């Protein structure tokens, strides 16, 4: 499913109507077995055990020192836990589950190649997907049918995700296009993500990041559930400490390359994570920077040809 619209048309679709992004490359797994929820609850930061069928959550999985190995979405159905993660984090998630599930009644199933994932982004996503009945709560989901194919409809922060069998992906996508969705590239959806200030693993987030530094505690961390890997560091920082770094927005003076050094005066305070050109806001970016790079500060980007004003999120 190729995106054929102009950048301006594509941006209008995801902000005013409904864009369609094929994200089938995301890493996808499933867990089954009587102990699946109990097992995963001990490995990730959020309260999987509290989920009821039709509910879901966002979580991180960590090293013993509280650093992020990846993040994931967990959806509970009647008979399994569906997991999806950034492709760059899939192997770490797979290895973690395979290593620590010993002794639990848990079966691990690969789904990356077996399942398609189509994202509807924009205010008309629910209508296009026929998902008006779903709650507003992010990660709420239910089974459904599109073009006679079985799908699962999932609420996201920007619209609806549609999970289906891989062999059904094009037929489902065609039906969504017929219902008004405009095919757009991931780059257009990235503009919306950056505008909303949502960090992404492999861009702003990596194995040096503690969830609180990225502002993820409210979305991804339960402080009332039982123990999990990395909990001590996360809890200590939350109750007693102050993060040395924070996720910030950057208003760039010109487009810049992700990964460029960010300097406050002569001091390196971070690296540019995502960088996009927003039709609404111009060149903007996200980065995790040291706390002295406070909102209002001006940073030098890379060789100094570009500067960045640090701002609170969302833009």
C-alpha positions as CSV (number, residue, x, y, z in Angstrom):
1,X,0.0,0.0,0.0
2,X,2.0,3.0,-1.3
3,X,1.2,6.6,-0.2
4,X,0.5,8.6,-3.3
5,X,-0.8,11.9,-1.9
6,X,1.3,15.1,-1.8
7,X,2.8,16.1,1.6
8,X,0.3,18.9,2.1
9,X,-2.7,16.6,1.2
10,X,-1.3,13.8,3.4
11,X,-0.9,16.2,6.4
12,X,-4.4,17.5,6.0
13,X,-5.7,13.9,5.9
14,X,-4.1,13.0,9.3
15,X,-5.1,16.3,11.0
16,X,-8.5,16.9,9.5
17,X,-9.8,13.6,8.1
18,X,-8.2,10.2,8.2
19,X,-4.8,9.0,7.0
20,X,-4.0,5.3,6.5
21,X,-0.5,4.0,7.4
22,X,0.7,0.5,7.0
23,X,2.6,-0.5,10.1
24,X,2.7,-4.2,9.6
25,X,6.5,-4.2,10.1
26,X,6.1,-3.6,13.8
27,X,7.1,-6.5,16.0
28,X,4.2,-8.6,17.1
29,X,4.0,-11.5,19.6
30,X,1.2,-13.3,21.6
31,X,1.2,-15.0,25.0
32,X,-1.2,-17.8,25.9
33,X,-1.5,-20.0,29.0
34,X,-2.9,-19.8,32.5
35,X,0.1,-17.8,33.8
36,X,0.5,-15.4,30.9
37,X,-0.7,-12.2,32.7
38,X,1.0,-13.1,36.0
39,X,4.3,-13.7,34.1
40,X,4.2,-10.6,32.0
41,X,3.2,-8.5,35.1
42,X,6.5,-9.4,36.7
43,X,8.5,-8.3,33.6
44,X,7.0,-4.9,32.6
45,X,6.4,-1.6,34.3
46,X,2.6,-1.5,34.1
47,X,-0.2,-3.6,35.7
48,X,-1.0,-6.3,33.2
49,X,-2.7,-8.5,35.8
50,X,-5.4,-5.9,36.2
51,X,-6.5,-6.0,32.6
52,X,-9.8,-7.3,31.5
53,X,-10.6,-8.6,28.0
54,X,-11.1,-5.6,25.7
55,X,-8.6,-3.5,27.7
56,X,-4.9,-2.8,27.0
57,X,-2.0,-0.7,28.2
58,X,1.4,0.8,27.4
59,X,4.4,-0.5,29.3
60,X,8.2,-0.6,29.2
61,X,10.5,-3.5,29.9
62,X,13.8,-2.7,31.7
63,X,17.2,-3.8,32.7
64,X,17.7,-4.5,36.4
65,X,19.1,-0.9,36.6
66,X,15.8,0.5,35.3
67,X,17.0,1.4,31.8
68,X,14.6,0.8,28.9
69,X,15.2,-2.3,26.7
70,X,12.0,-1.4,24.8
71,X,8.4,-0.5,25.1
72,X,5.2,-2.3,24.1
73,X,1.5,-2.3,23.8
74,X,-0.4,-5.1,25.6
75,X,-3.9,-6.0,24.6
76,X,-5.9,-8.6,26.6
77,X,-8.4,-10.7,24.7
78,X,-10.5,-13.6,26.0
79,X,-7.7,-16.1,25.4
80,X,-4.4,-14.4,24.9
81,X,-2.2,-11.3,25.4
82,X,-1.3,-9.5,22.2
83,X,2.0,-7.6,22.3
84,X,3.4,-5.2,19.8
85,X,6.6,-3.2,19.9
86,X,9.0,-1.2,17.7
87,X,10.8,-3.6,15.4
88,X,14.1,-2.5,16.8
89,X,13.1,-3.7,20.3
90,X,11.4,-7.0,19.1
91,X,14.5,-9.3,19.6
92,X,15.0,-7.9,23.2
93,X,11.3,-8.5,24.0
94,X,11.4,-12.0,22.5
95,X,14.6,-12.9,24.4
96,X,13.3,-11.6,27.7
97,X,10.1,-13.6,27.4
98,X,11.8,-16.8,26.3
99,X,14.4,-16.5,29.0
100,X,12.2,-15.8,32.0
101,X,9.0,-17.8,31.2
102,X,10.6,-21.0,32.5
103,X,8.4,-22.5,35.2
104,X,5.3,-20.6,34.1
105,X,2.4,-22.0,32.1
106,X,3.1,-19.6,29.2
107,X,3.4,-20.2,25.5
108,X,5.1,-17.6,23.2
109,X,3.8,-17.1,19.6
110,X,5.5,-15.2,16.8
111,X,3.1,-12.9,15.0
112,X,5.2,-10.3,13.2
113,X,4.9,-11.9,9.8
114,X,1.5,-13.5,10.5
115,X,-0.4,-10.3,11.3
116,X,-0.9,-7.0,9.4
117,X,-1.3,-3.7,11.3
118,X,-3.0,-0.7,9.7
119,X,-3.1,2.6,11.5
120,X,-6.0,5.1,10.8
121,X,-4.8,8.5,12.0
122,X,-7.1,11.5,12.2
123,X,-10.4,12.7,13.6
124,X,-12.5,10.6,11.2
125,X,-10.7,7.3,12.0
126,X,-13.6,5.8,14.1
127,X,-16.1,6.4,11.3
128,X,-13.8,4.9,8.6
129,X,-13.2,1.8,10.8
130,X,-16.8,1.5,12.0
131,X,-15.5,1.7,15.5
132,X,-17.7,4.5,16.9
133,X,-18.9,2.2,19.7
134,X,-15.4,1.8,21.2
135,X,-14.6,3.7,24.4
136,X,-12.4,6.8,24.2
137,X,-9.8,5.1,26.4
138,X,-6.5,4.5,24.7
139,X,-5.9,0.7,24.0
140,X,-9.5,-0.3,24.3
141,X,-10.2,-2.9,21.6
142,X,-12.7,-5.3,20.2
143,X,-13.0,-7.9,17.4
144,X,-14.8,-6.8,14.2
145,X,-15.0,-7.4,10.5
146,X,-13.9,-5.3,7.5
147,X,-14.4,-6.5,4.0
148,X,-15.5,-9.8,5.4
149,X,-12.2,-10.3,7.1
150,X,-11.8,-10.7,10.9
151,X,-10.0,-7.8,12.5
152,X,-9.3,-6.3,15.9
153,X,-10.0,-2.6,16.3
154,X,-7.8,-0.8,18.8
155,X,-8.1,2.8,20.1
156,X,-4.9,4.8,19.8
157,X,-4.0,8.4,20.8
158,X,-4.5,9.5,17.2
159,X,-7.2,7.2,15.9
160,X,-7.7,3.5,15.4
161,X,-5.4,0.6,14.7
162,X,-6.6,-2.4,12.7
163,X,-5.0,-5.8,13.3
164,X,-5.7,-8.5,10.7
165,X,-4.2,-11.6,9.2
166,X,-1.3,-10.8,6.9
167,X,-3.0,-12.3,3.9
168,X,-6.0,-10.0,4.5
169,X,-4.0,-6.8,4.8
170,X,-4.5,-5.5,1.3
171,X,-8.2,-6.3,1.2
172,X,-8.8,-4.6,4.5
173,X,-6.7,-1.6,3.4
174,X,-8.7,-1.3,0.2
175,X,-12.0,-1.3,2.2
176,X,-10.6,1.4,4.4
177,X,-9.6,3.5,1.4
178,X,-13.1,3.0,-0.1
179,X,-14.5,4.3,3.3
180,X,-12.4,7.5,2.9
181,X,-9.0,6.8,4.3
182,X,-6.1,8.5,2.5
183,X,-2.9,6.4,2.2
184,X,0.0,8.3,3.8
185,X,3.6,7.5,4.7
186,X,5.0,6.9,8.1
187,X,6.9,10.2,7.7
188,X,3.6,12.1,7.8
189,X,2.4,10.2,10.9
190,X,5.7,11.1,12.5
191,X,5.0,14.8,12.2
192,X,1.8,14.3,14.2
193,X,3.7,12.2,16.8
194,X,6.3,14.9,17.3
195,X,3.7,17.6,17.4
196,X,2.0,15.7,20.2
197,X,5.3,15.2,22.1
198,X,5.2,11.4,22.2
199,X,8.7,9.8,22.3
200,X,9.5,6.7,20.3
201,X,11.8,3.9,21.1
202,X,14.8,4.0,18.7
203,X,14.5,7.8,18.4
204,X,14.2,9.6,21.7
205,X,14.2,6.4,23.8
206,X,17.0,3.9,24.1
207,X,18.8,1.6,26.6
208,X,20.1,4.6,28.5
209,X,16.6,6.0,29.2
210,X,14.8,5.7,32.5
211,X,11.0,6.0,32.0
212,X,10.6,9.1,34.2
213,X,13.2,11.0,32.1
214,X,10.9,10.6,29.1
215,X,7.8,11.6,31.0
216,X,6.4,8.0,30.8
217,X,5.5,7.4,34.4
218,X,1.8,8.3,34.0
219,X,1.4,6.3,30.8
220,X,3.6,3.3,31.4
221,X,4.3,2.7,35.1
222,X,2.2,1.4,37.9
223,X,3.4,2.2,41.4
224,X,0.8,0.0,43.1
225,X,1.3,-3.4,41.5
226,X,3.8,-6.1,42.5
227,X,7.5,-6.3,41.7
228,X,9.0,-6.2,38.2
229,X,12.4,-6.1,36.7
230,X,14.0,-2.6,37.3
231,X,11.4,-1.5,39.8
232,X,13.8,-0.4,42.5
233,X,15.5,2.3,40.3
234,X,12.1,3.5,38.9
235,X,10.5,3.8,42.4
236,X,13.5,5.4,44.0
237,X,13.7,8.1,41.3
238,X,10.0,8.7,41.5
239,X,9.7,9.0,45.3
240,X,13.1,10.5,46.3
241,X,15.0,11.7,43.3
242,X,15.0,14.3,40.5
243,X,15.8,13.1,37.0
244,X,19.0,14.4,35.5
245,X,17.3,14.5,32.1
246,X,13.9,15.4,30.7
247,X,12.0,15.0,27.4
248,X,11.7,18.4,25.7
249,X,10.4,19.9,22.5
250,X,12.7,21.8,20.3
251,X,11.8,24.6,17.9
252,X,14.5,24.5,15.3
253,X,15.7,27.4,13.3
254,X,16.1,25.2,10.3
255,X,15.7,21.4,9.5
256,X,18.3,19.3,11.3
257,X,19.5,15.7,11.3
258,X,18.5,13.3,14.1
259,X,21.4,12.3,16.3
260,X,23.1,15.8,16.1
261,X,24.7,17.0,19.4
262,X,22.8,19.5,21.4
263,X,24.9,22.0,23.3
264,X,24.1,24.6,25.9
265,X,27.0,27.0,25.7
266,X,30.0,24.6,25.4
267,X,28.3,21.8,27.3
268,X,26.8,18.8,25.5
269,X,23.3,18.3,27.0
270,X,21.9,15.7,24.7
271,X,21.3,14.6,21.1
272,X,18.5,15.4,18.8
273,X,16.0,12.5,18.6
274,X,13.2,13.0,16.0
275,X,13.3,16.0,13.7
276,X,10.4,16.9,11.3
277,X,9.1,19.9,9.4
278,X,5.5,20.5,10.5
279,X,3.3,22.4,8.1
280,X,1.8,24.0,11.1
281,X,4.8,24.7,13.3
282,X,7.8,24.6,11.0
283,X,11.0,22.6,11.9
284,X,10.6,20.9,15.3
285,X,12.1,18.1,17.2
286,X,12.2,16.0,20.3
287,X,15.1,15.2,22.6
288,X,16.0,14.0,26.0
289,X,18.2,16.7,27.4
290,X,19.9,17.4,30.7
291,X,17.8,19.3,33.2
292,X,19.9,22.5,32.9
293,X,18.5,22.8,29.3
294,X,15.3,24.3,30.7
295,X,12.3,25.6,28.6
296,X,13.3,29.0,27.1
297,X,17.0,28.0,26.7
298,X,18.6,28.2,23.3
299,X,20.8,25.2,22.2
300,X,23.3,24.8,19.4
301,X,22.6,21.9,17.1
302,X,25.4,20.0,15.5
303,X,28.0,22.3,13.9
304,X,26.2,25.4,15.0
305,X,24.3,26.3,11.8
306,X,21.0,25.5,13.4
307,X,19.8,26.5,16.9
308,X,16.9,25.1,19.0
309,X,14.6,26.8,21.5
310,X,13.7,24.4,24.3
311,X,10.0,24.2,24.9
312,X,7.5,22.3,27.1
313,X,5.5,19.6,25.5
314,X,3.2,19.2,23.7
315,X,4.0,22.0,21.3
